Amino acid sequence: MTKQPIGIFDSGVGGTSIWKEIHTLLPNEDTIYLADSFNAPYGLKSKETIINLSIKNTEHLINKGCKLIVVACNTATTNAIDQLRNTYNVPFIGIEPAIKPAALQTKTNAIGILATKGTLSSALFSKTSGMFASNVNVIEQVGEGIVELIENGKLLSSEMETLLKAYLKPMIDANIDYLVLGCTHYPYLIPLLVKLLPDYVKIIDSGEAVARQTKAILEQHNLLNIEAKLSKNYFYTNASPNVMQSLLGSELVAEYLDF
């Protein structure tokens, strides 16, 4: 079991930001990444649809022998991970917006959350926010249109900049000092966000924490691959692989797969 791959899925290419953190921390682990770009974005879909898509992705990864599955999608985590854990006999790692560190560290008592509608409207997000940010001014913003632009290769486009300016203005006006990224596509926006935000605003995403949790769960289940070797990493998308390829760089290969 230790030599079997880690499975990772997302509604599209965004979860490669999570893959990079996992690969950095666990370079010996083989991985299989699924980008369900054909059905992106998940954030505007019904809970039932999100669960069904998450089941489809999970079963594909299990059929490929994955020993652990990372749900590298905030929307899929908040809507589907409980059902996945109750249905399949493999460990699951989920992604949640990092509200806790932002709420605990804010000095201005105001934080911003940029996420999908599916994440912000979920019961899990409401519970987490209530636990850690009940006494903090939380400015929530649905990032409508962001995933679509990224999936269409318009990551640092003028359209993206215009959209982000509109989304960030209420947060800046509220004097936030932390911006929490609640979608795995969004870390790719950090160069643009840094340009648009005041210097004192810190940006938080979940990538490193997810990688640490992945390692901890592998150790807990005696699934960690300690063999010193070059890992094999496979990246599949059910849409054009061009955008994912641009994010991965020339050393890794993104392939089309009908799943």
N, C-alpha and C positions, 0 to 999 in steps of 0.2 A: 504493500500500500504506500510506503514512503516514497517510492519512485514514480507514483502516478501523478498526473499534473494537477495544478490548481486551476479551477474553472472560474472565469470572470465574465459577467455579462452586463450590458448597459443598453439603454434605448438607442444608442448610437456610438459615436466616436469619443464622447466625453470621458467615459470610464478608462480610457488609456491614460488619463492623468493619475488614476488610482493604480493601474498596472505599473507605471513607472516607479511609484513609491514602493510597491511590493517587490518589484524586481531589484531595486536598489538595496533593500533590506535582506532579501532572500534570493541572491543571485544563482543559487544552485537549483532552485525549483523550476521545473517545467510548467508552462502555462498555456492555456487555451482561452482566447478572448473572443467573445461574440458581440458584434455590434448590430443590434436590431434596427438599423437605420431605415429600413423600409417602413417601419411602424413608428418612427420618431415624429414628434415628441410624445412621450408617455404622459406628460404633465396635464394635457387637456382631455385625456381619455377617462372613461368611467372606471371605478374601482374594479368592477367585474372584468373589464377588458384588460386592465393592468395585471390582474391576477392570472388571467388566461395566457397572456404573453409571457409572464414570468415563469409559468409552468412549462410552456413550450421551450423556453431558453434553458431552463433547468434540466429538463429531460434530455435535451440534446447534449448538454455537457456531461450528464451522468452516463449517457450511452457511449461517450468518448472516454469513460473511465476516470473522471475527475474525483479526487479524494476530498475536496472541499470546494465550496462555491462562494465567491464574493459577488454579492448583488451590488454592482458598482453604479447604482442608480438610486438617488434619493427617493424618487417617486415610487419605484418598485419596492424599495425597502419599507417605506412608510405604509404602503397599501397591501403588500403581498407576503412579506417575509414570515409573518406568523404562520400563515397557511403552508408555506414552503417547509418550514421547520417541522410542522405537524404531519407532513405528508412523506418526506424523504429522509432516508437514514444516512445523511451526510451532514457535516457541520456547515452552517451558513454564517457568513459575515455580512452585516448590513452597513448602510451608510446613512448617517443622520447629520443635519446641519449642526455645526459646533457652537450651539447656543451657550452651553455652560461656560467655557472659558471666556467668551466675550462678555457675558453677564457678570461674571465674577471679577473681571479685570477692568471694566469700564470706569473711567474717571468722570465722564460727562453725564453718566446715567442714561445714555442713549446709544442704542446699537441698531444697525441695519441688517436685515435679512433679505437677500436676493435669492429667490427660489422659484420653482414651478408652482402652478396652481394646485397640482396634485399633491405636492409636499405640504404646502401651507394650509391646505384644507383637511389634512389627514388627522386622525385621532392621535397618532403617535407624536406628531409635531406639536399638537395642542398640549399633550401631556408633558412633553419635555420642556416646552416653553413655560408652562405653568409651574413646573418644579423649580426652574432655575432663573427665570426672568420675570417673575410676577411683580417685582418692585422696580423694574427697569423699563424705560420708554423704548419699546421695540417697534421700529418702522419696518413693516413687511412690504415687500414689493414683488409681485408676480413678474417674472422675467419673460413675458410673452414675446415671442419672435426671436429670442436669442438662440435657442437650440436650432431653429430652422436656418438661421443665417450661418451658424457654424457648420451644420451638416451640408450646406450648399457652398462651402468654401469661402465664406465672406467673414472670416474671423476678425480681421482688423480693418474692415471696410468703413467707409464714411457712413453707411447705413447703421452699422453697429455702433459707431461713436454717437450718432444722433439719438439712437435708442437708449444707450446707457446714460447720456446726459439727462434725458427726461426722467429715467428711473432713479438716478442718484440725487437729483435736486431736492426732493423732500427730505432725504436723509441728511444731506449737507445742511439744509435749513434747520433741521432738528439738532444739529451739532453732534452727530454720532462720532465716536472715536474708534469703533470697530465695525467692520463690514463682514458678515458671515456669508460665505458662498454655499448655497443650498442645492447645488446641482453639479455633477461631476464634469459637465461641459465647461463650467465657469472658470476653473483655474487657468484655462487657456486665455482668458480675458485679462489676466492680472497686469500685463504691460499697459493695456489701455486703461484699466481701472486706476492704476498708479498715476497715470497722466491726468485723469479727470478728478481725482479725489484730493483733498487737502493733505499735506505731508504728514499730519499727525494721525490720520486714520489708518489703523492696522487692518490688514485683510487676513481672514482665517478660512482655511478649508480643511477638509477631513482626511486628506491623503495620508499623511504620516501616521496619524492615529489608527487608520484602517490597516496599514501595513504592520504596525506593532501588534494589533489585535489578531491579525492573520497569523503571525508568528506564534503568539501566545496560544491560540487554539490548536495549531498544528502540534506544538509541544505537549499540550494537555492531552491530545488524542494519540500521542506517539506517532505522528504522521510527518514529522519534519525530516526532510531529506538532507542528511549530513555528508553525503558523498560529494567530494570536490570534483566538479565537472562543469563543462559548459552546458548551460541550460538550453532546451528547445522551446521556442516561443512561437505560437501560431495565432494569427489574427485573421478573423473571418468577419465579413459583412455581407448582408443580403441586399446591399445597394452598391453603387459604384465605389470601388476601393480607393479612389484618388484622394479624397479628403483625408481618410485615415492614414494613407501612405504619407501625406504631407506632414502629418503630426508625428508619425513614427520616425521619419528620417530614412536615409538610404540603407542603413544596416539591418532593418527589419522589413518584412514583406507582408503587406495586407492583401488578402485574397477574397474573391467573391465566393460565397457559398449560399445555396438556396436552402434556407432552414425556416 
